[in-house]
C-alpha cells in the first residue's frame, strides 16, 4: 500500500515534491583526513569503532527524505558485526520499503552494497551488474507508477577508472533510455562534465546538474563526484551537501518535482 500523499511535499499543480538523498556511507567507518585511510584502515575490516553511532546519525539524516540511495552500505559482514546496514537504516529512519544490491565481498570480512530506502511503495525493483575491469559494481533500480511514464530511480557506484566508467555509463544509459522520468543518483567518482558522462546526456534525457555541489573529501569538499541527475519533466528545486556522519563523502540532498502521473499505480 502506498503511503498517504502528505508524506511528500506539495509541488506545483499536477506535481508532487519529493525529497531525495544520495549518500556514500563508507559502511559507517570514520575518515576525517587523508591519513585516516592508513591509520584507520582496520575499521574497514573490523566491527570496532563508532559504526553504530554513525549509522544512527545517518538514519536521522535519512528520515527527513522520501527516497534515499546508499552506496558502500555493508550487507552483513564481519566489519559491520554482520548487520545489514540498509535494513538497519530503514528500521531506524522509519522507511517501510527498502532493498539492496550486494556487489563486492572480500572473504566475508568486508562487503559492500547499493541500497535504497523509500517512503513510497515501488511497483517493482531490479538490479544489474555493471561492466568494468574489476568486477563488483552494480546499479539498483526502483520503479514507481505502472507504465512507461512512471518514475524510475537508479542508484549506482561507479569505478575509479575512466574506461570502466564509460562502459558502466553506457550500460546505464541503455537501461534508462526508455524511462523518460528517471533519477540517477550515486557516487560517480567523476565530475559531471567528464567526457565519459556525455554518453548519458546523449542517449537519455538525463541532464547535467545546473550547479554541481562539491562532496569530496567531506572534511574539505573540493570535487563534485556525487550526483543526482534528473530527466524528463522532473524539476530540480535545489540541492545541497550535508554530512553523512563520519564518511569521507558528504551526502547530496535534492528536492524534485515529479508529475503526479508518474507516481500513479
Residue, then its C-alpha position, 0 to 999 in steps of 0.5 A: x500500500x502506498x503511503x498517504x500523499x502528505x508524506x511528500x511535499x506539495x509541488x506545483x499543480x499536477x506535481x508532487x515534491x519529493x525529497x531525495x538523498x544520495x549518500x556514500x556511507x563508507x559502511x559507517x567507518x570514520x575518515x576525517x583526513x587523508x591519513x585516516x585511510x592508513x591509520x584507520x584502515x582496520x575499521x574497514x575490516x573490523x566491527x570496532x569503532x563508532x559504526x553504530x553511532x554513525x549509522x544512527x546519525x545517518x538514519x536521522x539524516x535519512x528520515x527527513x527524505x522520501x527516497x534515499x540511495x546508499x552506496x558502500x552500505x555493508x550487507x552483513x559482514x564481519x566489519x559491520x558485526x554482520x548487520x545489514x546496514x540498509x535494513x538497519x537504516x530503514x528500521x531506524x529512519x522509519x522507511x517501510x520499503x527498502x532493498x539492496x544490491x550486494x556487489x563486492x565481498x572480500x572473504x566475508x570480512x568486508x562487503x559492500x552494497x547499493x541500497x535504497x530506502x523509500x517512503x513510497x511503495x515501488x511497483x517493482x525493483x531490479x538490479x544489474x551488474x555493471x561492466x568494468x575491469x574489476x568486477x563488483x559494481x552494480x546499479x539498483x533500480x526502483x520503479x514507481x507508477x505502472x507504465x512507461x511514464x512512471x518514475x524510475x530511480x537508479x542508484x549506482x557506484x561507479x569505478x575509479x577508472x575512466x574506461x570502466x566508467x564509460x562502459x558502466x555509463x553506457x550500460x546505464x544509459x541503455x537501461x534508462x533510455x526508455x524511462x523518460x522520468x528517471x533519477x540517477x543518483x550515486x557516487x560517480x567518482x567523476x565530475x559531471x562534465x567528464x567526457x565519459x558522462x556525455x554518453x548519458x546526456x546523449x542517449x537519455x534525457x538525463x541532464x547535467x546538474x545546473x550547479x554541481x555541489x562539491x562532496x569530496x573529501x567531506x572534511x574539505x569538499x573540493x570535487x563534485x563526484x556525487x550526483x543526482x541527475x534528473x530527466x524528463x519533466x522532473x524539476x530540480x528545486x535545489x540541492x545541497x551537501x550535508x554530512x553523512x556522519x563520519x564518511x569521507x563523502x558528504x551526502x547530496x540532498x535534492x528536492x524534485x518535482x515529479x508529475x503526479x502521473x508518474x507516481x500513479x499505480 
